[in-house]
Amino acid sequence: MKRLLLVSLRGGCGSTTVTANLAQALVKINKPVLAIDAVAENLLQLHLGLPFEEGDGWAARMAKQQAWNEAGFTSPHGVDFLPFGRLDNEFGSVTRHVDLQAFSQLGQNLREVANPSQWQLFHGELDYINQAALLNFIDSLDMALVVLTADAINYTILQSQLENNRALRKLIELGKVRILLNHYQPETEIGRDFSLVLKHELQDILVPVMMHRDAVLAECAANLTTVQYYAPISQAAKDYQALAFWCVSSLADPYDLG
């Protein structure tokens, strides 16, 4: 079993899109995948064929003391996933609170019932690595994939996190953190410059596959699908397939390579 946590360095970096399309790319190369949305905005389902009006999900069920496993869905193209669900508070409005204890329990439950060959992709928040309630979950990860874009703001935030976030530094020392450059624009000078700086400073921590900016990704979300099926010959589809192969290679067990 492989467990990945995918997070954005800051809002808008694209970890939701990356989670859905990486899951689909892994399925395309015959890997059993379960994608889990652990973000209260509950947007991962839009990329996997489930309309936003569908409010069922693991968090919604656990909050009502119901069976979380009955909230599972399968996308039209074979990705199994657990949406977060819609949580309504006592006033009838939607709450954005994530019960970390419930998420920790979900992580443990999924560990116990998973197929040994399954890939579990958790879409979450960067701050989760600092939460005491999630220590066991974080320890169980094979990789935390931090998604950023090549611009001055993200670069500044990344430097601050690398200097001040002890939990992040510990995971880096354990070899469990990789940085993924998203929305890459090689045709712009700033895109090229920042990518070179990141390569020089991050070295092996930077994923060698760069995810190009591709307008087709926005169309995919609007059509409740992933890029592999909406635009299979697009640059984005090629990028995600390359990312899937890189993940498989990077996390291969020694006996798989022998």
N, C-alpha and C positions, 0 to 999 in steps of 0.2 A: 504494500500500500504506500502511495505517495501522497503527502499532504502539503499543499501550498496555500499561503495566505497572500492575497493580492490587495494592495492598498495604494492610494494616491498620496504623493508627498503633500499635496494641497488640493483643494477642490478644483475640479475641471481638468485634471491630468489624464483622466480616462480609464481608471481601474475597472469600472463597471463594464465598459466595452471590451477591455482586454480580457477580463474573466470569461465573458460569454464566448468570445471568438476563439480564445485559447481552448476552452472546453470543447467547442465544436471541432477545432483542428485536431485535437487529441482523439476524438471519436472517429474522425476521418481516417486516422491511422490505426484504428481498431483497439484503442485503449478504452476500457470501461471508466466512465467519468461520472462523478456526482458534483455538481456545482451548488454551493450553499451561499445564499445572500444573508450576510450578518450586518447589513446596514439598514437602518429603519426607513430610509427613503423608498426602499422596496422597488428599485428600478431594474434590477438584473432580469426580472421576468420579461420585460419588454423586448429584450434581445432574443429571448428564447420562446417566443410565440404565445405568451400569456398576456392578455390585455390587462391594463392597469386596474380596471374595474374589478378584477378577480382579487379578492382580499384575503384568501386563504394563505396560510404559511405556518412555518414551524413556530415562530414567536407568538403569533396570534393563538395557536392551539395550546402552547405551553402556558400562556397567560390564563387560559380557561381550564387548565388541568385536563386537557384532551391529548390524544395520542399524536405526537409530532410527526410520526412516520406516515400518517395518513394525509399529510400535506404535500407529499411528493408528486411531481409532475414529470412528464417526459416531453421534450420538445418535438416538433414535427420531424426533426432530423436526428433524433436519437440521443439527445443529451438529457440525462436525468438531473433534476434540480429541485432544490428546496427553496422556495421564495421565503422572504422574511414574513410577509403577511401584513395586514393593516391592523394596527392597534388603536381602538377607540377608547378615549378616556370617559370618565363619568359624565362629562358635559356633552358627549356625542361628537367631539372633534378628534382628529387623528393626532396621536402622540408620536414623537420621534425618539422616544426613550428605548435604549437597548438594555435589557436585563442581562448583565454580564454573567451572573450565576447561572441563568438559564442557558446562555450560550455555551458556557463551560461544560454544563451537563450534556448539552447536545453534542459537543465535540467528543466527549467521552463515550456517549452512546454510539456515535458513528464509528468510533474506533473499534468498538466491540462487535459490531454487526457487519463491518465492511468486508467485501471480497479482498483477498490478499493482493490481487492485481489492480485494484481500483485506484483511480486518481481522484482525490478530493480537493476541489478548488474552493477555498473560502474567500468570499469578497468581504473585506472589512475596512477598518480605519487604522491609520498608523498608530494612533494612541493605544490601541489594544495591546501592543507589546509592553506597555508600561503598567498595565493593570494587574494588581496582585491576584484578582479573582481568575485571571486567565493564564497564570503561570504554567499550569500543567498542559494547557492547550498549546501555548507557545513552545514549550519543550517538545511537544509531539510533532512539530513542523519539520519538514525536510527543507523548506525554503520559504522565505518571506520575499516577495517580489514587490519592490517599491517603484511605482510608476511616476515619472516626472516628464516635464517638457523642457526643451532647450531654450531657456530664457533667463534673464538676469534675476527675476524674482525667485524662480525655482532654484537657481544656483545658490542664491543667498540663504534660502531656507535649508537647503541641503547641507551647506557648510555649518549652519547653526545646529542642525540635528546631529551631524557627525561629531561635533565638538561637545555638545551638552546632553545628548540623550544617551544615558548609560546603558539602558536596555538595548538600544540599537547597536551601540558599540560592542556589547557582549555578543549579540547575535552575529555581528560581522566577524568577530574573533573566532566564533564557532564555525564560520564558513556557511552560515545559513541565510545571509542577505545578498540579494542581487538587485541592482538598479536597472530599470528598463526605461530607455529613452523613447518616448511616444511623441506623435505629431511632428516627427522629424521632417525638416524642409531643407534638403541639401542644395536647393537652388538659391537659397538666401545666404548671405555672408554670415549673418548672426547664427543661423542654424549650423553652418559648417564650423564656425569658430567655437561655439559652445560644445559641439560634439567632440572636437579635438581636445578641448580643455578637460571634458569629462573622461575621455579615454586616458589622458595623461595622468589625471589625479586619481581616478577610481581603479584603473587597470582591470584586474580580474573581477572586481565587484560589478563592473558594468557588463550587462548582457551584450554579447557581440552582435545580436540581431537588433536592428533599429526599426522602429515602427513608423513608417512614413505617414505624413498627413494625407488623408484620402477622403475627399468629400463623399464618397459612396457610403462611408460608415454611418453618416447621419441618415441617409436614406434607408439603410438596413434597419436601424432602430425604429424608424417611422413605419416600416413594414413588418415589424415584429419578427425579424429573422437575423441571421448572421451573414457575414460577408462571403463565406465559402459557397453559399447557395444563391445569394442575391447577385453577386458579381464575382464568379469563380476565377476569372482571369485578371482581376484587378491587382494593383500593387499591394493593397491591404491583404487580400487573400493569400498572396505569396508570402507576405511578411508573417502572417499568423501560422502558416504551415511551417515556415522556417523556425519560428519560435517553439512550436510544438516539438519538432525534431531536436532542437537544442535542449529543451527540458528533459526529454527522454534520455538523451545522451548524458547530460549533466548529472542526472539522478539515477543512472543505471547502477544496479548492484554489481559488485565485482564478479560474481558468478555468471551474471548475464553477459559480461564482456569476454569471459573465458571460453 
